[in-house]
C-alpha cells in the first residue's frame, strides 16, 4: 500500500502524443470509459476525454454515502489523476457533448463551467469515437416518480437522500408532532442499520416508530439463488423490514443527449429505444469508427457496472491490437519493398516477414465481446451480506457475517486507486468507532 501511495504521488514523466497518429475521443468518465482508459496504451493514439463530470464515481458504495457511513469524496477519483498515470499524456475537456456528426467525424461540445457567463461551443474532430455517456434514470412510466422520489445514481442523489433522511428525523422529533406525522416521516425505504445503531442512541423517544418498506414488482426480493433469497428475506423480517413482492407501484404522490442525437442521425438506429444498438464488437450499428460502452449501449446485457467495466476492458484490448496490427503491417510493407531492392538478403528478410505475419495472425484473432458474469454481492443490513459468486464451472452461494467481510474486501479491491482504498477504510473505521455523522449537510 505504501508503494502504491508513492506511485500515485510520483508518477513517471509522460511523453507527448504523436500528432500523426489517430485521434481517439472518449465521451464520459463512467465505468466503461475509465476501464478502457486504465488499460489503453495511450502511446498508440492521441486520446481526448470529454465529460461534464471530472471524476470517476465508485457507484457500488454510493448507498453508504446516504447514511454517512462513507464520505462521498472517498469514492470519487479525479479523472486527471487517472490520466496522469498513463505513459502518454491525455487531454481532458470538462464539457458537455451536444451533438455528434458521424459524416464529418466531429463532436460538438460546450463549456459547462460556472465561471463563464456565456456558453462557449467548439468542435472536436475524431478518427475513432467511444460513447460512454451513461443513461437516464428509468421511471417505468410511473406517475409522480420523478417529481416525488429520490434516485441514487450520482453524488448529488446521495446528498439529497441524506438531507431528506435527516429532515424526516428532525421533523418527527419536533415539538407537538402528531403520531400520524411521526409515522409518515419514519416510513422509509433505506438502511435500517442507520436507525438501529445511531438514531436510537441520539433520538430514543421516536426511534421505535421507524419503519422500512421494500416494494418489488418481481416475485423475490433479490436476484439470487433460492437459498440466498430465503436467507435475505428472513434477515429482513428480523430487522422488521416490511417486504411487498409482486407489487407494482402505480403512482407516487407528494406526501442523455449524445445518444438521442446520434440515434436520430443513423437509419440503423431507428428501432432502438433504450440506447445505441451495438454489434458483437461494440461498434454502433450503422456507423464506422464509433463504439459505445456502458448504460448507453444496447448489447443484450443488464446495465450494470460489471458489464460496463468488461466492455471497457474489451475495447482497450481491441484498440491496442488495432494499433499493433497497423504497426506490423507497415513493417511488412517496408520489408517487402526492401526485398526487391536487396536480393542478397532475401532469406533473412523473408524470415523476418514470416515472423511479423505470424504475430499479425495472432493479434488479428480478436474474439467478439462476451460478458462473463463474476457473481453478485449485496449488503442486507446488520453486518450481513449475501454473495453468489462464479467459481470454476459453478456458483458458490454464501451469506452471513463472514460474507459481509468478503463483501467489504471485494469492494476495497475494486477501488481504482490506493487513495480511495485508504479513504474508504478510514470512513468505515470512523463510523464503527464514533457512529455515523448525523449532520444534515
Buried (B, 14 or more C-beta within 10 A) or exposed (E): EEEEBEEBEEEEEBEEBEEEBBBBBBBBBBBBBBBBBBBBBBBBBBBBBBBBBBBBBBBBBBBBBBBBBBBBEBBBBBBEBBBBBBEBBBBBBBBBBBBBBBEEBBBBBBBBEEEEEEEEEEEBEBEBBBBBBBBBEEBEEBEBBEEEEBBBBBBEBBBBBBBBBBEBBEBBBEEEBEEEBBBBBBBBEBBBBBBBBBBBEEBEEBBEBBBBEBEBEEEBBBEBBEEBBBBBBEBBEEBEBEBEBEEEBEEBEEEBEBBEBBBEBBEEBEEBEEBBBBEEEBBBBBBEBBBBBBBBBBBEBEBBBBBBBBBBBBBBBBBBBBBBBEBBBEBBEEBEEBBEEEEEEEEEBEEBBEEBEEBBEEBEEBEEBEBEBEBBBBBBBBBBBBBBBEEEEEBEBBBBEEBBEBBBEBBBEBBBBBBBBBBBBEBBEBBEEEBBBBEEE
